[in-house]
Amino acid sequence: MKPTDTHNQKIAALIFGSVYPHYVKKVETKGRTVAELHEVIEWLTGFDEKKLQELIDEKVTFKTFFERATLNPKAELITGVICGYRIEEIDNPLTKQVRYLDKLIDELAKGKKMEKILRN
């Protein structure tokens, strides 16, 4: 399945801070910690906890969030299916980056070891 232009536009316009609590709930429900979630986000984006909170407070969209991020060079190693989409087949760079984040959080929630999640 390939994301449509409408789908890509909706993702770009989503406010990161409105989705973030769902990430927290997902990982905590599965016995992982917010600290681990922040480690995963920082690995992918370069944002430490302080910067992450600033972006949430600023109510940035995913578009702005990833424009300001310094994507980890190993992010391209993130593959597989998330939300019905095969990551390596997504053409839109922003949608692909959001799905990278979704995939990492999914792996965290599923109990994968941090070394594997962070592609070490």
Residue frames as a rotation matrix with the C-alpha (Angstrom) as fourth column:
MET 1
0.586 0.810 0.000 0.00
0.810 -0.586 0.000 0.00
0.000 0.000 -1.000 0.00
LYS 2
-0.561 -0.746 0.359 1.33
0.749 -0.642 -0.164 3.44
0.353 0.177 0.919 -0.91
PRO 3
-0.261 0.447 -0.856 0.35
0.620 -0.602 -0.503 6.62
-0.740 -0.662 -0.120 0.93
THR 4
0.339 0.466 0.817 -1.71
0.912 -0.377 -0.163 9.09
0.232 0.800 -0.553 -1.09
ASP 5
-0.526 -0.485 0.699 -0.96
0.369 -0.870 -0.327 12.80
0.767 0.086 0.636 -1.39
THR 6
0.336 0.741 0.581 -3.89
-0.356 -0.472 0.807 13.49
0.872 -0.478 0.105 0.94
HIS 7
0.839 -0.092 -0.537 -2.47
0.466 0.632 0.619 11.04
0.282 -0.770 0.573 3.48
ASN 8
-0.162 -0.987 -0.003 0.96
0.913 -0.149 -0.381 12.71
0.375 -0.065 0.925 3.24
GLN 9
-0.363 0.091 0.927 -0.58
-0.018 -0.996 0.090 16.17
0.931 0.016 0.363 3.74
LYS 10
0.726 0.679 0.105 -2.51
-0.168 0.027 0.985 15.00
0.666 -0.733 0.134 6.81
ILE 11
0.544 -0.615 -0.570 0.66
0.825 0.514 0.233 13.59
0.150 -0.598 0.787 8.38
ALA 12
-0.427 -0.757 0.495 2.58
0.667 -0.633 -0.392 16.80
0.611 0.163 0.775 7.64
ALA 13
-0.184 0.464 0.867 -0.13
-0.279 -0.870 0.407 18.90
0.943 -0.167 0.289 9.34
LEU 14
0.613 0.407 -0.678 -0.45
0.459 0.515 0.724 16.72
0.643 -0.755 0.129 12.46
ILE 15
0.467 -0.426 0.775 0.77
-0.729 -0.682 0.065 18.41
0.501 -0.595 -0.629 15.63
PHE 16
-0.306 -0.690 -0.656 3.59
-0.125 0.713 -0.690 16.33
0.944 -0.129 -0.305 17.12
GLY 17
-0.888 -0.093 0.450 2.49
-0.436 -0.144 -0.889 17.17
0.148 -0.985 0.087 20.68
SER 18
0.105 0.984 0.147 -0.98
-0.991 0.117 -0.070 15.76
-0.086 -0.138 0.987 20.02
VAL 19
0.596 0.038 -0.802 0.50
-0.351 0.911 -0.218 12.38
0.722 0.412 0.556 19.05
TYR 20
-0.402 -0.906 0.133 3.26
-0.490 0.090 -0.867 12.28
0.774 -0.414 -0.480 21.68
PRO 21
-0.247 0.327 0.912 0.93
-0.937 0.161 -0.311 11.24
-0.249 -0.931 0.266 24.59
HIS 22
0.823 0.542 -0.169 -0.13
-0.567 0.775 -0.279 8.24
-0.021 0.326 0.945 22.49
TYR 23
0.205 -0.850 -0.485 3.53
-0.269 0.428 -0.863 7.25
0.941 0.308 -0.141 22.13
VAL 24
-0.583 -0.414 0.699 3.96
-0.744 -0.074 -0.664 7.51
0.326 -0.907 -0.265 25.90
LYS 25
0.236 0.783 0.576 0.83
-0.894 0.407 -0.187 5.46
-0.381 -0.471 0.796 26.57
LYS 26
0.779 0.068 -0.623 1.85
-0.451 0.751 -0.483 2.80
0.435 0.657 0.616 24.05
VAL 27
-0.129 -0.924 -0.359 5.29
-0.219 0.379 -0.899 2.21
0.967 -0.038 -0.251 25.55
GLU 28
-0.614 -0.087 0.784 4.23
-0.776 -0.109 -0.621 2.49
0.140 -0.990 -0.001 29.20
THR 29
0.480 0.865 0.148 1.35
-0.870 0.490 -0.045 0.05
-0.112 -0.107 0.988 28.66
LYS 30
0.789 -0.242 -0.564 3.92
-0.096 0.859 -0.503 -2.47
0.607 0.451 0.655 27.44
GLY 31
0.862 -0.385 -0.330 6.22
0.464 0.338 0.819 -1.94
-0.204 -0.859 0.470 30.43
ARG 32
-0.094 -0.899 0.428 8.75
0.906 -0.256 -0.338 0.40
0.414 0.356 0.838 28.82
THR 33
0.013 0.008 -1.000 9.69
0.776 -0.631 0.005 3.84
-0.630 -0.776 -0.015 30.15
VAL 34
0.958 0.277 -0.078 9.40
0.198 -0.831 -0.519 7.42
-0.209 0.482 -0.851 28.96
ALA 35
0.294 -0.931 -0.217 13.20
-0.520 -0.346 0.781 7.60
-0.802 -0.117 -0.586 29.30
GLU 36
-0.397 -0.392 0.830 13.50
0.402 0.739 0.541 4.77
-0.825 0.548 -0.136 26.75
LEU 37
0.550 0.663 0.508 11.02
0.787 -0.210 -0.580 6.54
-0.278 0.719 -0.637 24.48
HIS 38
0.873 -0.258 -0.414 13.11
-0.263 -0.964 0.045 9.72
-0.411 0.070 -0.909 24.69
GLU 39
-0.124 -0.961 0.247 16.26
-0.225 0.270 0.936 7.74
-0.966 0.060 -0.250 23.94
VAL 40
-0.143 0.170 0.975 14.66
0.817 0.577 0.019 6.37
-0.559 0.799 -0.222 20.77
ILE 41
0.847 0.510 0.151 13.40
0.513 -0.708 -0.486 9.80
-0.141 0.489 -0.861 19.69
GLU 42
0.603 -0.692 -0.396 16.79
-0.448 -0.705 0.550 11.38
-0.660 -0.154 -0.735 20.38
TRP 43
-0.269 -0.706 0.656 18.58
0.225 0.616 0.755 8.65
-0.936 0.351 -0.007 18.41
LEU 44
0.100 0.404 0.909 16.36
0.959 0.204 -0.196 9.28
-0.265 0.892 -0.367 15.38
THR 45
0.724 0.447 0.525 16.06
0.602 -0.781 -0.166 13.09
0.335 0.436 -0.835 15.52
GLY 46
-0.387 -0.904 0.183 18.86
0.586 -0.394 -0.708 14.44
0.712 -0.167 0.682 17.70
PHE 47
0.085 0.502 0.860 16.32
-0.403 -0.773 0.491 16.12
0.911 -0.388 0.136 20.01
ASP 48
-0.879 -0.323 -0.351 17.11
0.208 0.404 -0.891 15.79
0.429 -0.856 -0.288 23.70
GLU 49
-0.286 0.824 -0.489 14.36
0.957 0.272 -0.102 15.85
0.049 -0.497 -0.866 26.31
LYS 50
-0.343 0.098 -0.934 14.55
0.348 -0.911 -0.223 19.65
-0.873 -0.401 0.279 26.74
LYS 51
-0.883 -0.029 -0.469 14.30
-0.397 -0.488 0.778 20.33
-0.251 0.873 0.419 22.99
LEU 52
-0.759 0.640 -0.115 11.51
0.480 0.671 0.566 17.78
0.440 0.374 -0.816 22.66
GLN 53
-0.167 0.702 -0.693 9.50
0.898 -0.181 -0.400 19.62
-0.407 -0.689 -0.600 25.32
GLU 54
-0.559 -0.083 -0.825 10.12
-0.103 -0.980 0.169 22.95
-0.823 0.179 0.539 23.58
LEU 55
-0.957 0.182 -0.226 8.77
-0.213 0.089 0.973 21.51
0.197 0.979 -0.046 20.33
ILE 56
-0.462 0.828 -0.318 5.72
0.843 0.521 0.135 20.12
0.277 -0.205 -0.939 22.11
ASP 57
-0.187 0.351 -0.917 5.11
0.627 -0.677 -0.387 23.49
-0.757 -0.647 -0.094 23.82
GLU 58
-0.722 -0.183 -0.667 5.52
-0.317 -0.769 0.555 25.26
-0.615 0.612 0.497 20.48
LYS 59
0.259 0.890 0.377 2.87
-0.089 0.410 -0.908 22.93
-0.962 0.201 0.185 18.98
VAL 60
-0.453 -0.521 -0.723 4.97
-0.772 -0.177 0.611 22.15
-0.446 0.835 -0.322 15.91
THR 61
0.731 0.627 -0.269 3.62
-0.667 0.572 -0.478 19.98
-0.145 0.529 0.836 13.12
PHE 62
0.607 -0.525 0.596 5.39
0.364 0.851 0.378 16.80
-0.706 -0.012 0.708 12.06
LYS 63
0.732 -0.337 0.593 6.59
0.544 -0.236 -0.805 18.77
0.411 0.911 0.010 9.04
THR 64
0.603 -0.491 0.628 8.35
-0.555 -0.824 -0.112 21.34
0.573 -0.281 -0.770 11.25
PHE 65
0.758 -0.274 0.592 9.46
-0.422 0.486 0.765 18.64
-0.498 -0.830 0.252 13.71
PHE 66
0.570 -0.540 0.619 11.38
0.627 0.773 0.097 16.74
-0.531 0.333 0.779 11.03
GLU 67
0.731 -0.352 0.585 12.61
0.280 -0.627 -0.727 19.90
0.623 0.695 -0.359 9.26
ARG 68
0.578 -0.480 0.660 14.39
-0.747 -0.636 0.192 20.81
0.328 -0.604 -0.726 12.50
ALA 69
0.836 -0.220 0.502 15.62
-0.138 0.802 0.582 17.28
-0.530 -0.556 0.640 13.17
THR 70
-0.095 -0.870 -0.484 19.04
-0.995 0.084 0.044 15.93
0.002 0.486 -0.874 12.32
LEU 71
0.826 0.554 -0.103 18.08
-0.559 0.829 -0.023 12.46
0.073 0.076 0.994 11.16
ASN 72
0.201 -0.739 0.643 20.37
-0.436 0.520 0.734 9.67
-0.877 -0.428 -0.218 12.26
PRO 73
-0.271 -0.378 -0.886 22.30
-0.961 0.050 0.272 8.32
-0.058 0.925 -0.376 9.24
LYS 74
-0.990 -0.105 0.099 21.32
-0.108 0.994 -0.025 4.79
-0.096 -0.036 -0.995 10.30
ALA 75
-0.278 0.960 0.000 17.62
-0.531 -0.154 -0.833 5.65
-0.800 -0.232 0.553 9.95
GLU 76
-0.020 0.238 -0.971 17.67
-0.987 0.148 0.057 4.11
0.157 0.960 0.232 6.47
LEU 77
-0.883 -0.341 -0.324 18.18
-0.281 0.935 -0.218 0.73
0.377 -0.102 -0.921 8.18
ILE 78
-0.581 0.765 0.279 14.64
-0.288 0.127 -0.949 0.97
-0.762 -0.631 0.146 9.56
THR 79
-0.762 0.328 -0.558 12.52
-0.507 0.234 0.829 -1.29
0.402 0.915 -0.012 7.36
GLY 80
-0.871 0.485 -0.077 9.37
0.472 0.784 -0.403 -3.31
-0.135 -0.388 -0.912 7.56
VAL 81
-0.296 0.877 0.378 5.66
0.433 -0.229 0.872 -2.66
0.851 0.422 -0.312 7.74
ILE 82
-0.828 0.158 -0.538 4.05
0.458 -0.363 -0.811 -0.11
-0.324 -0.918 0.228 10.03
CYS 83
-0.276 0.834 -0.478 0.42
-0.260 -0.544 -0.798 1.04
-0.925 -0.096 0.367 9.91
GLY 84
0.583 0.572 0.577 -0.04
0.297 0.510 -0.807 -1.05
-0.756 0.642 0.128 6.75
TYR 85
0.910 -0.314 -0.270 2.79
-0.403 -0.525 -0.750 0.67
0.094 0.791 -0.604 4.86
ARG 86
0.587 -0.810 0.020 6.13
0.808 0.587 0.052 -0.88
-0.054 -0.014 0.998 3.89
ILE 87
0.588 -0.343 -0.732 8.60
0.162 -0.837 0.522 1.81
-0.792 -0.426 -0.437 5.00
GLU 88
-0.435 -0.899 0.055 11.13
0.222 -0.048 0.974 1.21
-0.873 0.436 0.220 2.24
GLU 89
-0.425 0.351 0.835 8.42
0.905 0.133 0.405 1.77
0.031 0.927 -0.374 -0.42
ILE 90
0.574 0.634 -0.518 7.27
0.668 -0.729 -0.152 5.18
-0.474 -0.259 -0.842 0.88
ASP 91
0.092 -0.504 0.859 8.28
0.891 -0.342 -0.297 7.90
0.444 0.793 0.418 -1.59
ASN 92
0.632 0.220 0.743 7.40
-0.003 -0.958 0.286 11.00
0.775 -0.182 -0.605 0.45
PRO 93
-0.369 -0.918 -0.145 10.43
0.164 0.089 -0.982 11.82
0.915 -0.386 0.117 2.67
LEU 94
-0.534 0.205 0.820 8.38
-0.774 -0.509 -0.376 13.29
0.340 -0.836 0.431 5.52
THR 95
0.596 0.803 0.013 5.91
-0.759 0.559 0.333 10.41
0.260 -0.209 0.943 5.62
LYS 96
0.413 -0.546 -0.729 8.86
0.168 0.832 -0.528 8.00
0.895 0.095 0.436 5.61
GLN 97
-0.633 -0.701 0.329 10.47
-0.153 -0.303 -0.941 9.84
0.759 -0.646 0.084 8.56
VAL 98
-0.107 0.691 0.715 7.23
-0.983 -0.179 0.026 9.75
0.146 -0.701 0.699 10.56
ARG 99
0.814 0.419 -0.402 6.94
-0.410 0.905 0.113 6.03
0.411 0.073 0.909 9.84
TYR 100
-0.170 -0.919 -0.355 10.55
0.065 0.349 -0.935 5.55
0.983 -0.182 0.000 10.97
LEU 101
-0.684 -0.057 0.727 9.53
-0.650 -0.405 -0.643 7.03
0.331 -0.913 0.240 14.31
ASP 102
0.371 0.910 0.184 6.37
-0.922 0.338 0.187 4.92
0.108 -0.239 0.965 14.44
LYS 103
0.584 -0.206 -0.785 8.37
-0.119 0.935 -0.335 1.77
0.803 0.289 0.522 13.71
LEU 104
-0.536 -0.844 0.016 10.96
-0.078 0.031 -0.997 2.50
0.840 -0.536 -0.082 16.42
ILE 105
-0.475 0.448 0.758 8.22
-0.878 -0.297 -0.375 3.13
0.057 -0.843 0.534 18.99
ASP 106
0.636 0.704 -0.317 6.45
-0.706 0.696 0.129 -0.05
0.312 0.141 0.940 17.91
GLU 107
0.174 -0.668 -0.724 9.67
0.071 0.742 -0.667 -2.04
0.982 0.065 0.176 18.34
LEU 108
-0.753 -0.407 0.517 10.16
-0.419 -0.309 -0.854 -0.50
0.508 -0.859 0.062 21.80
ALA 109
-0.036 0.856 0.516 6.61
-0.998 -0.004 -0.063 -1.40
-0.052 -0.517 0.854 22.81
LYS 110
0.728 0.316 -0.609 7.08
-0.451 0.889 -0.078 -4.95
0.516 0.332 0.790 21.51
GLY 111
0.890 -0.330 0.314 10.01
-0.191 0.355 0.915 -5.43
-0.413 -0.875 0.253 23.89
LYS 112
0.717 -0.689 0.102 12.91
0.413 0.302 -0.859 -5.39
0.561 0.658 0.502 21.45
LYS 113
0.265 -0.733 -0.626 16.33
0.874 -0.091 0.477 -4.78
-0.407 -0.674 0.616 22.95
MET 114
0.714 0.025 -0.700 17.51
-0.017 -0.998 -0.053 -1.18
-0.700 0.049 -0.712 22.74
GLU 115
-0.370 -0.926 -0.081 20.64
-0.179 -0.015 0.984 -2.19
-0.912 0.378 -0.160 20.77
LYS 116
-0.544 0.235 0.806 18.46
0.770 0.521 0.368 -3.64
-0.333 0.821 -0.464 18.01
ILE 117
0.573 0.814 -0.099 16.05
0.731 -0.562 -0.387 -0.70
-0.370 0.149 -0.917 18.01
LEU 118
0.647 -0.391 -0.654 18.96
-0.283 -0.920 0.270 1.74
-0.708 0.010 -0.706 17.69
ARG 119
0.982 -0.165 -0.089 20.47
-0.024 0.359 -0.933 -0.34
0.186 0.919 0.348 14.87
ASN 120
0.325 -0.911 0.255 23.76
-0.920 -0.242 0.309 -1.00
-0.220 -0.335 -0.916 16.70
